[in-house]
Structure formats: C-alpha cells, structure tokens
Amino acid sequence: MLAIGIAGTGCDGAPPLTPGDYHLRVIGDSFWVGFDAWYDVAPGGALTGHGWREPYACDDALTTDEAARLTSLLDAADVLDRGDSPPNGCADQTTWLIDIEATAGAAAGRRNRFRYDDCDGGDAVVPAIVELITTLDDRIATAAAAGRCDACPVELASDACYGDADGAARFCLGAAWQVCDPAGVDAVVPCAGRASRICDATAGWLPASALALTAATLHRQLDGTTTRYALAVTLDVDDVGDARLDVPDLRAFFVPTSASGAALPFEPTALSASALTIEPDTHAVVDVTFQMPAISAAYATLALRAHPSPLAALGPAAPVAVVDDPPP
C-alpha cells in the first residue's frame, strides 16, 4: 500500500490556492479492493495515478478549466487547514490520505497532510472532499478510456507479476512491461509466488511448466456383462516457478483422436496417480490412471498440451495401446 504521513501541519487562515501552483497527492485505502486508488496532480497540472477500476497508471494533464474546478474544491474543503477525520462508527470504510503542498502563489510554502474517512452520513462528511475524489476518479477513468493508462502498477513489488493471463502479449513484472515478441520467444520470466511464464511464438505468454506424454495404454476389463475402461498414462512434468501443479487438473489438457483423426472427448470419471501434486521447480515422472467411459475404446492416439494452458500447442501424439487386462 502507498502511504504518507497523516499529521496535519497547516496553519489557520491559509490563503487560497492558485491553479497549477500546488502538488496534490490523494491515496485511497479500501478494505474491499486489492489495489489502492491514487491520484497525483503536480504543479502545472500534470495528472498521474489510477482509480479503483484498473491498476495501470495513467499519465495525462488537466485542462485549464479542470484545474480551476479542482482548485475551487480544494479551497472549499479547506485542505490547508483540515485535520484528520474524527472517530466514527463505520466499519470497513475507505480511508483517504490527502497531502497538499502549495508551491507558488499566495499560499506558497504551506503544506498539510490529513486522513479523511469515507463514512456515509453524519457531520464527518465533507461534500467538497467527496466531490474532489469523485472528480479525480472520473478524470482518470476518462484518461483510461482514451488509452492513456499504460504504466505498470506502482504498487507491484519488483518480482511480482500482473496481467499475466494466458495468451497475453505483455504483462507487468514490477514496474516493467514484459513483451512476448519474436525476439523473446522461449524466454522465461519468474513471478513471485506464482507459476513462471514462457513466451510462446504463437500463443503469447503461457505457464512455463512443461508437460509431455510418454506412454498411453487403454486397459479393457470385462466385469460381468460390463466392460470397464482404464487409461494408464505416463507424464513427464517440469514444474517451473513458485506454484505447485495439481496432477488432477492436467486432465483438461489431453486431446484424444480417433483412427480417422477426429477429436474425441476426454472425460474421465476418476483417477489415481503416483503423485497428486508436483512441487515448485521440480521435475517429475508421474503415472496416472483414468477411469474412462466407453468412448475411450475409440481412442487411436492421445496428445497432451506442451504447457498447462488450453492455448498451448499439442505435444506429439502417442498411439494408444489396447490391452485386455486390469491396469497396474
């Protein structure tokens, strides 16, 4: 969380602010939102920050009219003299930390920092501050809609990733964009506490863990008048990064085909495995047996995606051997 001091340092009877002649910092801390909202208006009217809607930082500038309106709200809220909000009975409220410093004009040299609690109702509500925050948030939303919010979230630690969804062309690692382009194919980027990402030539950024299918055998077993099917496979798994891989989840990445090459459903009803999880940064060979419906009798080949993502390319297809005995 971004933080500033909250002790008031203003003086009684502060003169009015002049548009463009102050530095304003507003930071919201909400119980309900993962990223804090923050807004920074520099002397001259340069506007940076992000709202609650999206954590990518914006870079814009206030117009003359916008700067005048913002300044009038600051003066109406008496920001150079205001102290912290008094105690209130609100639970899980949003707390705003407001830092204002006059850099020129009649108020030059004055600075104040205070806490404002966004608590509905009662005498503690300051309409001018509510409108000030709403104005800043709406202005940042306008900048975002215009495509001027393109900086990585300032809250990210240097080893933390954000926006790294499967197939993304880029994502943030700390303050820097990681771009998947032809020059970076097969590059691996570690993400603290999460799976590392690999730049795939066709799919963009994907989980870096590598999957390979080395053998597939369909076991048919007659049980009275019912034939039961069990598909035994051997997997070679290289878990890359800080996240564990759950072996049962890998069933989503198998693609069987018939003798004619048609894709068939892969819908096991149960499974057993020599290991149910793969620890971070671990290479393992895992034997898995899936209990299968009768459609599996039509499997001619079985392929596994190269990475644990539906966007990853399929690895080499393995022929499915069929035997009439119980699975191991």
matplotlib code that plots the C-alpha trace (Angstrom):
import matplotlib.pyplot as plt

x = [0.0, 1.2, 1.5, 2.1, 2.2, -1.2, -0.4, -1.9, 0.7, -1.4, -1.9, -5.2, -6.4, -4.4, -4.8, -6.5, -4.6, -3.8, -4.5, -1.2, 0.7, 0.4, 1.2, -1.7, -1.5, -4.6, -4.4, -7.4, -7.1, -10.1, -10.9, -12.6, -10.1, -6.8, -5.1, -5.3, -6.6, -4.2, -4.1, -1.2, -1.6, 1.8, 2.5, 1.4, -1.4, 0.2, -2.0, -0.9, -2.4, -5.2, -8.6, -10.3, -11.3, -7.9, -4.4, -2.5, -1.1, -2.3, -0.3, -2.4, -2.8, -5.6, -7.1, -7.3, -11.0, -10.4, -7.5, -9.7, -12.5, -10.2, -8.7, -12.1, -12.9, -9.6, -10.3, -13.9, -12.6, -10.1, -7.4, -4.5, -6.1, -8.0, -7.2, -7.9, -11.5, -12.9, -13.6, -16.8, -18.8, -18.2, -16.8, -14.5, -14.7, -12.4, -9.7, -8.2, -4.8, -4.5, -1.3, -1.4, 1.6, 1.4, 4.5, 3.7, 1.1, -0.2, -0.1, 3.5, 5.3, 2.3, 1.7, -0.9, -1.5, -4.6, -6.8, -10.3, -12.6, -15.3, -18.1, -21.7, -23.9, -23.2, -21.3, -18.0, -18.9, -17.2, -19.1, -16.2, -13.8, -16.3, -16.7, -12.9, -12.3, -15.1, -13.8, -10.3, -11.6, -13.8, -10.9, -8.6, -11.4, -11.6, -7.8, -8.1, -10.9, -8.6, -5.7, -3.5, -3.1, -0.2, 2.2, 2.6, 1.0, 3.4, 2.3, 3.9, 7.0, 9.9, 9.4, 5.6, 3.6, 0.3, -1.8, -0.1, -3.2, -2.7, -2.2, -1.3, 1.1, 2.7, 2.4, 4.0, 6.9, 7.2, 7.4, 8.5, 6.4, 7.5, 6.7, 6.4, 7.7, 9.8, 13.0, 11.8, 10.4, 11.1, 12.1, 11.0, 10.0, 9.7, 6.7, 7.0, 4.6, 3.2, 3.9, 6.7, 5.7, 7.2, 6.9, 5.3, 5.7, 2.1, 0.1, 1.8, 2.7, 1.8, 2.6, 6.3, 5.8, 6.4, 4.2, 5.0, 3.1, 5.5, 3.1, -0.7, -2.4, -6.1, -7.0, -10.2, -11.7, -14.9, -16.9, -19.9, -21.7, -20.0, -16.7, -14.7, -12.0, -9.0, -6.4, -2.9, -0.5, 3.0, 3.7, 7.0, 6.4, 8.8, 7.1, 8.8, 8.1, 6.8, 3.4, 2.6, 0.9, -2.1, -2.0, -5.8, -6.0, -3.9, -6.8, -8.1, -5.1, -5.4, -6.8, -7.6, -8.3, -10.0, -8.4, -9.8, -8.2, -11.4, -11.1, -12.9, -14.0, -11.7, -14.0, -12.5, -14.8, -12.0, -8.2, -5.4, -1.8, 1.7, 1.8, -1.2, 1.0, 4.2, 6.2, 7.5, 10.7, 10.5, 10.9, 8.8, 7.6, 4.1, 1.9, -1.8, -4.7, -8.0, -11.3, -12.9, -16.3, -16.8, -16.0, -12.3, -12.5, -12.3, -9.1, -6.3, -3.9, -3.6, -1.8, -1.1, -0.6, 3.0, 2.1, -0.8, -3.0, -5.8, -3.9, -0.7, 0.2, -0.3, 2.8, 3.5, 0.5, 1.2, -0.5, -3.0, -2.1, -5.2, -4.8, -7.4, -6.2, -6.5, -4.5, -1.3]
y = [0.0, 3.5, 5.6, 9.1, 10.8, 11.9, 14.5, 17.9, 20.7, 23.5, 27.0, 28.7, 31.1, 29.8, 31.9, 30.3, 28.0, 29.0, 26.6, 24.9, 26.2, 23.1, 19.4, 17.2, 13.6, 11.6, 7.9, 5.6, 2.6, 0.3, -3.0, -4.3, -3.6, -5.2, -2.1, 1.3, 4.2, 7.1, 10.4, 12.8, 16.4, 18.0, 21.8, 22.8, 20.3, 17.0, 14.2, 10.6, 7.8, 5.1, 4.6, 1.5, 0.3, -0.6, -0.5, 0.5, 4.0, 6.9, 9.9, 12.9, 16.6, 18.8, 21.4, 25.0, 24.6, 21.3, 22.8, 25.7, 23.4, 21.2, 24.2, 25.5, 22.1, 22.1, 25.6, 24.7, 21.7, 23.9, 21.4, 23.5, 23.7, 20.5, 17.8, 14.1, 12.8, 12.3, 8.7, 7.3, 4.1, 3.0, -0.5, -1.3, 2.2, 3.7, 5.9, 8.7, 10.1, 13.6, 15.6, 19.1, 21.4, 25.0, 25.6, 29.1, 31.9, 33.4, 30.0, 29.1, 27.1, 25.8, 22.1, 19.9, 16.1, 14.6, 11.5, 11.6, 8.6, 8.0, 7.3, 7.8, 10.1, 12.3, 15.5, 13.9, 14.0, 16.8, 17.3, 19.1, 16.2, 13.7, 15.7, 16.2, 12.4, 11.7, 14.3, 12.8, 9.3, 10.3, 12.2, 9.1, 6.9, 9.3, 9.0, 5.2, 5.2, 7.3, 4.8, 7.0, 4.4, 2.3, 2.2, -0.8, -0.5, 1.3, -1.0, -4.1, -5.5, -5.8, -9.6, -9.6, -10.1, -8.6, -9.0, -12.3, -14.1, -17.0, -15.6, -12.1, -10.2, -8.5, -8.2, -6.3, -7.6, -4.9, -1.6, -3.1, -4.5, -8.0, -8.2, -11.5, -10.8, -12.7, -11.7, -13.1, -16.5, -19.1, -16.5, -17.5, -14.8, -15.8, -14.5, -14.4, -16.9, -18.0, -20.0, -18.6, -17.5, -18.5, -16.6, -18.9, -18.0, -18.3, -18.1, -15.3, -15.7, -19.1, -21.0, -22.1, -25.6, -28.2, -31.3, -34.4, -37.6, -40.6, -43.6, -44.3, -47.7, -48.4, -51.4, -53.2, -55.4, -57.4, -57.1, -59.4, -58.0, -54.6, -53.6, -51.2, -48.9, -47.5, -45.3, -45.5, -42.7, -41.7, -38.0, -36.1, -32.9, -30.0, -27.5, -24.2, -21.4, -20.9, -22.6, -26.3, -28.2, -30.3, -33.5, -33.9, -30.5, -31.8, -33.8, -30.6, -30.7, -34.1, -34.4, -37.9, -38.6, -41.5, -43.6, -41.1, -38.2, -36.8, -35.2, -37.1, -36.0, -36.7, -37.1, -39.4, -40.3, -40.8, -41.0, -42.3, -41.2, -41.9, -38.2, -35.8, -32.6, -31.5, -29.2, -25.9, -26.0, -29.8, -32.3, -35.5, -38.6, -39.4, -42.4, -41.6, -44.0, -42.5, -44.4, -43.8, -44.0, -46.4, -43.7, -44.2, -47.5, -45.4, -43.6, -44.2, -41.5, -39.2, -35.9, -33.5, -29.8, -28.7, -26.3, -26.3, -24.0, -24.6, -22.1, -24.2, -26.3, -30.0, -32.2, -35.3, -37.7, -41.1, -44.2, -45.7, -49.4, -51.5, -54.5, -56.8, -56.8, -54.7, -51.5, -51.7]
z = [0.0, -0.8, 2.4, 3.5, 6.9, 8.2, 10.8, 9.9, 9.5, 8.0, 9.6, 10.4, 7.8, 4.9, 1.7, -1.3, -3.7, -7.2, -10.1, -11.2, -8.1, -5.8, -5.6, -4.6, -3.6, -2.8, -1.8, -1.1, 1.1, 0.8, 2.7, -0.4, -3.2, -3.9, -5.4, -3.7, -5.8, -6.0, -7.8, -8.2, -9.5, -10.0, -10.2, -13.7, -13.8, -14.8, -13.7, -12.9, -10.9, -11.2, -9.8, -8.4, -11.9, -13.2, -11.6, -14.7, -14.0, -16.2, -17.5, -18.5, -17.8, -16.5, -18.8, -17.5, -16.6, -14.9, -12.9, -11.8, -10.8, -8.8, -7.0, -6.0, -4.5, -2.5, -1.2, -0.3, 1.6, 3.5, 2.7, 4.0, 7.5, 7.8, 10.4, 10.4, 10.4, 13.9, 15.1, 13.6, 13.8, 10.2, 9.5, 6.6, 5.2, 2.6, 4.2, 2.1, 2.7, 1.3, 1.0, -0.3, -0.8, -2.2, -4.4, -5.6, -5.2, -2.0, -0.2, -1.3, 1.3, 3.1, 3.4, 5.1, 5.3, 6.8, 6.8, 5.5, 6.3, 3.7, 6.1, 4.8, 6.8, 9.8, 10.4, 9.3, 5.6, 3.7, 0.4, -1.2, -0.5, -1.7, -5.0, -5.2, -5.1, -7.5, -9.9, -9.8, -10.3, -13.2, -14.8, -14.5, -16.0, -18.9, -19.4, -19.3, -21.9, -24.2, -23.8, -21.6, -18.8, -19.9, -17.0, -14.7, -11.2, -8.9, -6.0, -7.5, -5.9, -8.3, -8.5, -8.7, -11.9, -13.0, -16.1, -17.0, -18.3, -20.7, -24.2, -23.1, -25.4, -22.4, -18.7, -15.8, -13.8, -11.1, -13.0, -16.3, -19.2, -20.3, -24.0, -25.9, -29.4, -31.9, -30.2, -26.9, -27.9, -25.3, -22.7, -19.2, -16.6, -12.9, -11.0, -7.2, -5.6, -8.9, -12.0, -14.2, -17.7, -21.1, -24.3, -26.9, -30.5, -31.4, -28.2, -26.2, -22.5, -21.1, -17.9, -18.3, -16.8, -19.5, -20.0, -22.1, -22.6, -22.9, -22.9, -23.1, -22.6, -22.6, -20.3, -21.0, -18.3, -18.5, -15.3, -15.6, -18.6, -18.4, -19.9, -17.8, -19.3, -17.6, -19.4, -18.0, -19.0, -18.1, -17.8, -17.8, -15.9, -15.3, -12.9, -13.4, -10.9, -7.4, -7.8, -7.3, -10.1, -9.2, -11.3, -11.4, -13.2, -16.0, -17.4, -19.0, -21.4, -23.1, -26.6, -27.9, -31.6, -33.5, -36.2, -38.7, -36.9, -35.4, -32.0, -29.2, -25.7, -22.8, -19.8, -17.1, -14.2, -11.7, -11.5, -9.4, -9.6, -8.3, -7.2, -6.9, -6.8, -8.3, -6.1, -7.4, -9.5, -9.6, -12.4, -12.0, -13.9, -12.9, -13.7, -13.9, -14.4, -15.5, -15.2, -18.6, -20.3, -23.3, -25.8, -24.9, -26.8, -30.0, -29.0, -31.5, -30.3, -27.3, -27.2, -24.3, -24.5, -24.0, -21.2, -18.7, -20.7, -23.3, -25.6, -25.6, -28.7, -28.5, -28.0, -30.1, -30.2, -28.6, -30.0, -27.5, -27.0, -26.1, -23.7, -22.2, -18.6, -15.4, -15.1, -13.0]

ax = plt.figure().add_subplot(projection="3d")
ax.plot(x, y, z, "-o")
ax.set_aspect("equal")
plt.show()
